[in-house]
Amino acid sequence: MASVFTFDPNPPRVSSPWLAAEDPDKKHAAERSASASNDDDSEQSPGLNVERLDAEPQDGPIEYKLHLLLRPRRRYDAMTTTSRGVGSQQSRPRPVISSKSGSNTPTSSAQTRQNRLAQLTTQLLWRLQQSSPNHAKARGDLIIPRLPEDSDSLDLSLLEKPEKLLPGLEESNGALYEIGVSDDGTFVGLTKDEMDESMTTLKIMAASLGCRVEVQRMKLVGHCQWTEYANTTAIPIQNRCEADLWVAEALVTPNLEPLNDTDGDSGGASRQQDFMNAVTVSRTEQLRVSLTGPTTSGKTSLLGTLANGSLDNGRGSSRINLLKHRHEVVSGQTSSVAQELIGYKDQKIYNYAGADVDSWTDIHDHAEDGRLVFFSDSAGHLRYRRTILRGVVGWAPHWIFLCITANGNDSPSRGSHSLSGTTDDLADMSGGLDLAVAHLDLCLQLEIPLVILITKYDLATKDKLRGTLNTILTKIKAKGRTPKLLAPMPADGPELVEIPKSSQQKVNQDITRAIAEAGELLSIVPIVLTSAVTGQGIGTIHALLNSLPMPPAPTARDFAPQVLNPEQPAALFHVDDKYELANHASDKSAIVVAGYLRFGTVHIGDKVVLGPFPADEDEARRLIPRDHPSPGDGLSISHSSFSELARFASKNAVSASSVKGEWRNATVVNIRNLRLPVRTMEAGQAGTLQIVFDEPVEEPSDSDSIFERIKPTGGVIRKGQVLAIPSQHMLDTGLSLQAASGLRAVFRDDGVTKLSVGSLVNIYVATVRAAARILKVIRYLHNDSAHNTTKADEHDDVFSMADSIELERPQSDSGSDFSEYAVTLELLTNREWIELGSRVLLLEGGKQGSSGLEGYIGKVIEVAE
């Protein structure tokens, strides 16, 4: 299935046939990465006793070439290698070798050379794509350098300089060229001048693709003789020549370094700028949408229909490709966050229904300068409520699409399809509509633009549909928003490739115009009746996705003004997940973090900090057996027994203030914006960053201890951390980013007064999910004349567990227009990055009969380190 952080677990490798031919038993063990350095003598020595190679594989990143000359090869009188049976075991057209190279006119000769160069370059491109985990089509045009008619005027220094890397080759592991070798692996060999000329051709080919060439090994394989004729006015003179025959192995790899102006010419700066503009950043508008709703509401099936263009069969056929785990297929319940990408441009829909769309890269290509919609589909079962909250809070969606069945979820998950198989499962509530209302209440409290999809419209009855709509409309109007019910449109057929004009006009008139007139994204809540089985409403959903307004570009001052929060970093990336890619060149793994860029800009090569991590001594002190819960995961509130939560907390809860927070320096080496390899990620975009931790500087030890000092590690990366670029002021003053051990948040809901001091809760802030302890609750009274605060100035030791802390409650509410409640929280286990002014969701421990989604939405007004 498609995901923003899904990579091929076994990317193609580049394995030298020399190593396999030297010892067949080491054929598989001798594989190594194409990016490995081969400058030392130890890398040159293997394979020198090899007499021939295995036959050339039909597929893969290895190419055997007798030569790469752009001219006819000279005729030899004798070659010691011909006795080994020069020839080919594979059918392949061979260039015609003529002894009279001057028989063609200069124009035809130049054309022949140009055609051969184009053919060879296309072949090299195909070999490079063979070692790439992403087999998407290249997004750029292949440009073959134009050779001059006079080969003597060829400026090799210009043609060998790498151009911009052809998009699609960023992740290629390279290709190996065995020059002077026939297709069956026989060493034929080239003279020194022919080998140099072939290497020059290979460098020109590689440079046109944005790649570089490294010679891995050369081997003397024989000798040859030929006759040269010197034409004079008198009798022709014959010169008999002899030379050695060589074979060589060359590695072609993508050049990931920025183009530098090494010549100092006036065009160098413009060339560098052209390169940066061409591949730096995706300029296509990107809309993030989270799909949420109760279990069995048809979220994943609907997403499968939107992304694959195929209708469902009523039993979930359209969602099969989106499920990650076997138990999801068996139970019919999604338990993880899945991502999909859909593109729109000129009313056309670009998804997997298109014949020329095989990957997200293809969707980027087709939807360029249009719109990309990044979908996050989350679980609906209450057992996976953390996954639900991750989708609607962690990914900071621009819009939430809430799915509610037309019959009000008449049959919640239970019985044989329930995860527990018991009737008292978490989903067994008073009715399916109650769970849908819990999702709706959460979405309305989060104050994120909302669209409601009434699914399974083909199964709806009038009475049930009327009751469901009445409940939804009442809830929306109670929050001061205006619901807009889009009338059902005729069913759209399968493989919809273009937005119906009627649907687009309806959305523009009823939704887009209404939002523009209101001037507020939250003002209008569109409601669509849809069915993934009949296709009804699918065109309307595509029209909405194509037309919904985008929020303004995020900045560092969106949550709090500079006066209140002056020490913001230059860029901030929220980490939602991390994984490692095997590096076959060494024992280390490539670290990749996934998430979204909150603000700022990140480039390849930027120096960043990642954290907060616990200090090395704290991390060692907190090591626990494998069978114990990980302290980095916080405290779970998924169980209905609050006593179990309290018992767990009493054993494992450690104040974050007792743990030192550290930031690790790293460098960004690769960026993918929704799977598209780019050089820059801009604010509001989602994707992945590959980083390399800087090697720590070992301080000399004055002691004579016989024990070796433990080398600091990179630390364990976890969800909720951030990757940031420190501002120039922070670098000049030596200031570090904050690592919060506590926070104060303000809430409007008076239900927070029921929280007792010392009780444990879970908080969600951006991608952070952390356990916390309540230290204090203070009420702020607001009226028309002034803001009156009850004991608001008592800030001493607010983040300590002093015995004097108590819950402060005012005696009367009379005379106040509204009240706000400031809750002081102490983080447990880990320090976190908490941005001042950000939204916080506070959830209590599970209670019997509750949905688990009832929480309090507030705003962070103070952060304590």
N, C-alpha and C positions, 0 to 999 in steps of 0.2 A: 504494500500500500504506500501511498505517497505521504511523505512527512517532511517538515522543514529540516529535521535533523536525521534523515535516513540516508545512509551511505551503503555502498556495496561492501559487505563484510570481507569479501575476498577479491580485492581489486586485482586486475591482471598484472603480472610481474614480467620483468625483462630479465631473462636468464641467458647467459652467454652459452652458445653451443660448444665453445672450446672447453669449458669446464666439464660438461656432460661427456664429451668425446674423450677426455683424458682418463676418466674413470667412470664407467657406466653405473657403478653402484652409488656414485655420488650425484646422479643426475638430478634428483629432486632436492637433495640437501645442498646443492651448490647454487641454488637460486639466490639472487641478490637484487637489490633495487637498482634501477637505472640511474638513480640520482647519486649513487655512491661515488666517492672520489677515488680516482685511480692514478694518482700522481706518483706514489711511492713504488719502489722496486718490487715489493712483495706482491703488488697487484699486477705487475707486468709479467712475473715469472710463470704463473699457472698457464698451462696449455702450450708451452713452447715445444714439447715433445709430441704434439699431436700431428698426425700425418694426413688426416682428413676429418671432415665433420659429418654429422648426420645429414640426411637430405633436408632441404629447405622445407619448413612447415608451410602448408597452404595458408593457414591463418596465424595470427599472432604478430608481435612487434619485431620480427626478425626478417631481414631481406638479404638474399645472396645476389651479388652483382659481379659479372665478369669484369665490368669496368663502367665508369660513369663519364666516358668521354663524349664530347659533343661533336666529334669529328670521326671519320672512319679510322679504325685502328690500322697500324702498319702491318704489313705481311712479314711473318717471320720464316726464316729458312729452317730453323731448328729450335725446338724447345724441349728441355729435359722433362718437363711436366706432362707432355702430350702422351708419353708412354703409359700414363696412369689412366688413360681413357677419358680424354676430354669429351664431354657431351652432357646431355641432360636426360634425366629420367622423367622429367615432367615437360609436358607440351607447353612451349612458350615461344612467341615470335622472337626471332633474333635479328639484330641489325646486320645489314649486308656489309661485309668488309671488302673494300675495293683497294687495289694497289694504286689506282690513279685517283688521288684525292682531288685533283684539279680539273676533273672532267665536267663538273657542274659549274654553272655560272655563279658569281658571287651572290646574286639575289636568291637563287634557289638554295644555295648552300646555307645562307643565313636563315632562311625559312625552315630548313631541315633542322638546324641547330635549335631554333626557337621551339619547334614542335616537340623535339626530343626533351628539351628542358621542361616544357609544360607537362609532358607525360611522366617524367621522372618525379617532378614535384608533386603531382597528384598521387602518385604511388607512395611517396614519403608521407603525405598527409594521411593516407589510409592506414599506413603502418603505425603512425603516431596515435591515431584514434583507437587502434586495437588494444593499446595498453591503458586506455582511459576508462575509469569506472562509469563515466557518463558517456553513453553512446549517442547523445543527441546530435542532431545535424549542426554543422557550423553555422554561426549567425553572421558570418562575414563572407565577402567574396574573395576567392583565391586570386591573388594578383601575382602574375608571373613577371619577373623583371625582363625588360626588353633588351636583348643583346644587340650591340652594334654590328653592322655588316662586316666590319673589319675586326677580326678577333684580336689583332694586335693592339687595337685601341681600347680594349676592355679594361676598365679601371676596377681591379679586383678589390681594392680597399673599400670602395663604396658599396659594391654588390654583396660583400661578405658581412657588412654591418647589419645586425638583426633589426628588422622592422618591427612594427607593433605585432604582438602575439595574436595569431588568428583566434578569435573567440571560439571556445569549444575545446581548446587544447590546454587550458590552464591546469587540468588535473592529469594530463597524460604523464605516464612514467617514462616515456621516451621510446626510442626504437634503435635497434642494433643493425648496422650495415656491415656485412662481410664482403669486402671488396677483393676481387681476384679469385673468387670462389664460384664454381659452377653450381647449378641447382641440385646436383646429387651430392654435393659436399666435397668434390674434388678440388684440390688446390691447383689452380692454373697459373695465377700470378701475373703481375704487371711490372714493367720496368719502373725505375725511380721517377722518370719524368711523367710516365703515364699515371703512376700512383699520385703524384703531386697534382696533376691536372684533374684526376677523378676526385680528390679531396677538395679541390677548389670548387668543382661543380656541386659537390655535396654541401659545402658551406653556403653557396649561393642559394641552393634549394632550401636549406634550413633557414637562412636569413629571411627569405621571402615569407616564411611561415612564422617568423618571430622566434626561431630556435637557434641553438648553438651546437657546435660539433666538438667532440673530444675524442682523440685517438686513444683507444684502449690498449692495442697491441699491434706489433708488426712482426712478421716472420719471413725469413728467407726460405724459399721453397724450391728454387732451381735456377737455371741459367738459360739464356736464349741467344740466338744469333740472327742477324738480318743484314741486308745489303742496302746501302744508300747510294743513290745515283746523283752525282754532281754535274749538272748540265753546263757545258762551256761552249765557246764558239768552235772549239776543236772536237776532239774525240771525248765522248762521255766517260767519266771516271767513276769506277765502282769502289766504294769503301765498305769493307766488311766490319761490322760492329758486333760487340758482345756486351752483355749486361746481365745483372742478377734479376731474378724474378721475386717479387714480394707479394704477400697477402696482408691485409690489414683489417682490423675491426674498429669501427667508429660508432660512438654513441651520440645520438641526436636527442636533445632534451629541450623542453620549452624554456625560454629566457624570461624569468619572472621578475628580473630587475628592471627598474625604470630606465627609459632611454636617456643617456647622458650626452651632452654636447662635448665630445672629446676633441673635435676639430677646431672649435672656437669660431666657426663660421657664423655669419649673420643669420643663416637659416636654422641654426641649431635650436635656438629658443622656440621658434615657431614650430619646429618639428616635435620638440618635447611637448609643447602645448597641444598640438594636434593629437598626439598620442594620449595625453591625459584626458582630453575631451572625448576621445573615441571610446575608451573602455573604462572610464573612471566610475561612473555611477549610473544607475537606472533612473531615468527621468519620468518613467511611466507612473501615473497616479496609482497609489496602492491603498486599498480600503481593507481594513481588518474587521472581520465579522466573526462573532462567536455564536455558535449554534447550541442552544441549551433547551432544557425542558425535561419533564418527568420521563421515567422509563416507559417503554412501549408507545411513546408518542410519535415514533417514526422519524426521528432526527437523522439517523445515519442513512436510512433508506432514501430520504429526501435529498440528502447531500450526494448520495450515489447517483441519483437521477440527474441532479444538476451538473455534476462533474463528469459523468460518463455518457450522458445523453440517452440513457436507456431507461425505460419504464420498469417499475417493479412488478413482480408477479403476484403480489399479495403475501408472499412468504419471505420477503427480505432478499430477493435475488440481487437487487441493485446495490446492496451494501457489502456484499461478500469481499470485494476488493479493498474495502476500507478497514476491515477488521484486522487487528494485529495478533490476537491470541486465539487459540483453539477454543477456549472456554467461552469466548464471545460468540463464536459460531454456534456452539452447542446450546448455550443458554439464550441466545438472541439479545443479550444485553451488553452494551458497550461499557468497558471498564477503563479505557485510556483515552487520552486526547489524540485525535487524528486531525491531520491538516490536508487541505486540498486547495488547489489554485484554479481559478477560472478567469479568463481574459475577455475583454469587450473592446471593440473598436468598430466605429461606423455601423452600429446596430448589429454587428455580427458577434456570435458567441464562439469563443475558442476554448474548447474542452477536449476530452479524450474521444469525443464523437467524431472529431475531424480526422480525415484520412492521413494528414501530414503532421499530426500532433502525437508525439510519443512520450513527451516529458515536459516538465515545468519550463525547461529552457526553450522549447518550441513555443509554449504559450507566451513567454516573454517576447519572443521574436515577433509573433503575429500581432500581439496586443501593444506593440511599441507605440507610444504617444496616445494610447487609449486609456484603459483602466484595468488594473489587476485587482481581483478580490481574493483575499487570503482567508479561507474558512478554517476555523478551529471547532471541531465537533467534540463535545465532552460527553461524559457518562450521564445517565439520568437516574440510575439506581442510588438510593440513599446510602448504600454501603460505600459508594465511591463519591461521597460529597466533597471530599478534598479535590477530586478531579473536576467536579462541577465548578467549584470556586476558582480553581486554577484557570478554567476557561473564561469565566466572566470577570475575574479580578486580575489574575496574574498576567494575562496577555494584553491587558489594557485595550480592549476592542473599541473601534470607533462606533460600531452598532452591534446590538444584540438581537438575534433572531430567536424568539421564544416559540417553541412548538407545543401546541396543545391539541389533543385529538378532538374531533368534532363532537364525539359522544362523551366528552369529559373524562377520558381514561377510565372507561367503565370496568376494565379488567386489568388492574395493576398486577405487576409481576408477583406471582405466588404459585404454590403447588409444584408441579414437576419442572417448571421452567424457572423457579426461584433459585437463587444462588445457594440458599441454605436448605431449600426443600421443605421448610416448615411454614405453617400458616401464620406464625407470629413474626414473620420477616419484617424488616424495617419498612418495606413498601406497603405492608398491610395496614393502611390507615382507614379512616372512616369512609373514604371514597377516593377514586382517582382524581377527581376535580380538586380535592383538598390539596393534594401534592402539587397540582398545576398552579393553584392559587399561591402556594408557598414560593414557587419559582417566580411567579409574577410579582409578588410583594418584594422579593429580593431584587429583581431587575428594576423595579420602580424606585426602591430606596437607593440603589447605586447611582441613580441619575445619569444613566448612559442612554443615548438614543436607542429606541426600541421599536422593533417590528414584530408583530404577532402573526404566526402562521397557524391557521386552523387546519390540521392535517387529517388525513383519512376521510376527506369530505365525501367520498363515494360510499361510505358506510353510515353516514349520518342520518338520523331521524329528525324530523322537524322539532319535536318536543325537546330532545336532548340538545340539539344545536341551539335552540332558542335559550335554553337554560344556561348553556356554556357561554354564549355571547352576552347574556344579561350580566352574568358574574364578572366577566372580563371588562365590559363597558363601565360597570359600577366602580370597579377598582381603579380604572384609568382616570375617570372623571374625578374621583376622590382626591387624586394627586394633582388636580388642576391641569391635566393634559386633555387634548382633544383626540378621541379615536376617529379614525377614518376607515370605514369598511369599504373595500374595493369590491364592486359587484363581480360575481363569478363570470369568467369569460369562457368561451368555448374551449373544449379540451384540446391541448396541443399534442400532436403526434410525437412518436419517438424520434430520436436523433434530430432534435431541434437545433438548427445551426444559425438562426437569425431571430432576433427579437420581433415578435409580431407587432405590426404598426399600431393596431388597436390597443394592445397592452401598453405600449410605450406612450401613446397619446393619453391614455387613461391615467397613467402614473404622473405624467407631466402636469396634467390639469388638476388632479385631485391631491397630489402629495407634494411634488417639487414646488409648485407655485404656492401652495399653502404654507410650506416651511419658509419659503423666501419672504412671504408677506408677514409672517409672525416674527421672523428674525431670530429664531431660536430653534435649535435642533430637537430640543426636548418637547416642544410644543405639540407636535403631531405624532400620533402612534398609528401607523398603517396596520390594517388587519386584512389578511389575504386568506381566502378559502382555497385549499389546494389538495391534490391527491397525487401521490407518486405512482399510482396504479393506472389511472385514466389519463394523467397528464394535465388535468384541469388546474389552472393557476400557475403552472410552471413558467409559462411565458411572462406572466405578471411578476413573478419573483425575479426573473432575469431582468426585466425592465426596471425593477426597484434597485437591484444591484448595480445596474448601469447608471442610475440617475440619482441615487441618494447623495445628499451633500456631504462633502468631506469636512471634518473639523479643521481649523487653522493649524498650520505647522507648529509643532510644540517648541517651546523655548525653555530656558533655564529659569525664567521668572514667571511661569504660569501659575505656580502654586503659592509663591511668596515673593514679595518685592525684594529688590537687592538690599534695601536697608535692613530688613529682618534676616536675610540669609546671604551675606556678602561673600562667603567662602564656598561658592559653588564651583565644581570642576568645569573644565572646558567642554567635556563630553561625558555622557553617562549611559552605559549599556546595562540593562537588567538581565541577569542570567536566569533563564528558566530551566535549562537542562544542560548537561555536559556529557561528552563521550570521548573516547579515545580511538584514534586510527593507528593501526599497526604500521610501524616504520621498519621496512625490511632492510634498510641500510644499517640500522643499529638496534640495540635492545630497547631504546626509548620509544614511547608512543607519542603521536601528535595529539595535542590537546585541542579540543574544539568545544566552544561554548555556544549555546543557542539562546536566543531571546530577542529583544527589540531595543532600539536606540531611543532612549527617553529624550535626549536633546544633544545638540552638538554634531560633530562630524568625525568619523574615524577613517583613517587611510591605512593602507598597507605600509608597514614600516614604522607606524606610530609607537612611541614608548608609552605604555599604559601601566596602571596598577590594578590589581585584582584582589578582592577581599570583601569583608574582613575575615582573616584567618585567626585562629587562636595561636598564641605564641608557641614556639617549639616545646618549651618546658610544660606549658599547659596542655598541649596536645599529647605529649607523652604521659603526663599524669592522669589524663582522662581515658587512657586506653582500657577497653573492657573486653571481656570474652565475646566471641563471635555470636553466641546464642543469646546475647542480651540485646535489647533495642539500641539502635544507634542514637547517641545523644544529639547528633546533628539533625535528626528528623523531628525534633520537638516532641510534644505530647499529643497523643491522638485523642480526639473526642468522638470517635466513631462509635464507641460502645455506649449503650444506654445506661449502664451502671456508673453513676458518678462516683460511688465508693471505690470502684476499681481504678478510676482516674486518680483519685486522691491518694490511694495506696501506692500507685506507681510513682506519683509525684513526690511523695515523702521519701522515696528511696533514691530518686534520680535527679530531682530538680536542683540545679545549682545556679545561683545568681550569675547572670552574665557579667555583672560588675567585677566579679572575682577573676574573670578571664581577661587577659590582655588581648587587645585586637591589633593585628598586624596586616600590612598591605605588602603584597609581593609584586616586584617589578617584572614586567614582561614586554614582549614585542609582538605586534600583530603581523603575521606572515601571510595570511590568506583571508579573504572575505567572500562570502556568498550571500547575496540578497535574494531570499526565496529561491535558493538553488542556483541562481545566476552568478557566475564568477564575476566580481567587480573589483575595482581598486579602492572604492570609497563607499561608505554607507552613511546616509544622511538621516537627520532626525525624523523619527516616526517610522522608519523602515525596520523590518524584521528579517532575521537571517542568522547566520553562523559566523563566528570569528575563530580562526585558528591562531593560537598564540604559542610562544616559546618563552618559558621563564628565563630570566637573566641568571647567569651563573653567580651564586653568592661569592663575595670576596672573602677568602679565608684569612682571618686575622692571625698574625703570628703569636704563638703561645710562649710565654716566658717560663712556664713551668717545665720541669723535667719528667712529667708524668709519663709512664709507659703506656697509658691508655690513649688510644686515638680518639680525638674529638669527633663527635657525631656531626656529619655534614648536614646543614639545614636542608630540608626538603621543600618541594614546591607546595606542599599542603594538599588537603583533600578539597577539591572544588565541589560545591553543593549549590542547590537551587536557592535563590534569594540573595546570592552575592551580586556584586556589581563590578563592572570593568569600567574604569574611568581614566580620562586624560587630565592630569592636574593642570590648573590654570597657571599662567605665567606668574601671577602674584604668589601662588602657593609654592612654586619652584624657587622664586627669589627669596622668600621668607622662610623656607623649610617647613611650612605647615603641612600636616598630613590630613587626609580625609577623616571625617568622624566615623567612629565605630560605636554606635549607640548601645548602651546597656539598659536604657529605659526611655520612656516618652510620656508626654501628656497630650491627651486628645480631648476635644470638646464634642459633645453629642447633644442633639435636640430631644431625643427620646427619653422621657422620664423613667423608662423601665430600667435604666442603668442604676437608679437608686436602689434597686433590689439586689444589686451585686454586693456581696459582703467582702470586707477587707480581708485579704489573705487568700481569697478564692482564686482558682486557676482558670484561665481562659486561653483561647487561641486567637491570635490576631493575624490578619491578612493585610499587608501593605505592599502594593505592587507584586513582585514575585516572592516576597517574604511570607512564609508561614511559620510563626514562632509561638511557643508557649510563653505565657506571661502571668505574673501575679499582680493582683490589684492591691495598690497601696493606699489610695485615697480617692474619694469622690467628693467634689465640691460643686455647689450649685451657684450659677451666675444668674442674677436677676436683672432683666433689662426692662426699662420703661422709656417713655418719650423724653423725659428730662435729662436723664443721665443713666449710665450703666452702673448699677449697684451690684457689688460682688460680695458674697458672704465669705469672709475670711480668705479673700483671694490673695492676700499678701503673704500668707504663711507658706513660704517656699523652702524653708530650711530642711535639709535632710529628707527631701521628698522621695528620694530614691533609696532610702535605707529602710530596713525593717525595724525601726525603733518601736518600743512599746507604746509610745505616746501617740502613734498614728491612730486615728479614729475616723469613722464615717461622719461627715458633717452634713447636717440636714437643716434647712431653714424651717421656722415654725409656721410661716404663713406664706401663701402665694398671692395674697391680695395686693392689688396695685401694680402688678407686673404685666407687661404685654406678652412676653414669652420668657422662657427659661432655657438656659444651656447648662450642661453638666460636664465639668472637667474631670476626667478620670486619669489618675496617675498610675502607670503600669511599669513593672520591673520585668525585663526580659530574662528568660531562663536559658541556660546552657550556652548560647552563642550570642555574641554581639552582632548587630546588623546595621546596614546602611538604611537609615530612615530619613526621607526627604521632608523637610519642613513644609507644611501645608498640604501634604498628600492625603489621599483618602485612606481611611483605616476601617476595616470590618472586624468587629469583635464578636466572637461566638462563645457561648457558655458550654459547659460540659453537657453531654447528652441527657435529655430528660425523657421519661417514658411518655409515649404518645405524641411527641413533637416530631416535626419533619427534620430537624437538625439544621435547617436553613434559616431559622429565626435568629437574627443578630442585630447588632447596632452599628449604624454607619456614622462615622465621625470624621474629624479633621485633625491632623497632627499640628499642635500649636507650640510644642516645645520638645526638644530632644536633649537627652543627657548622656554624657559619656562616662 
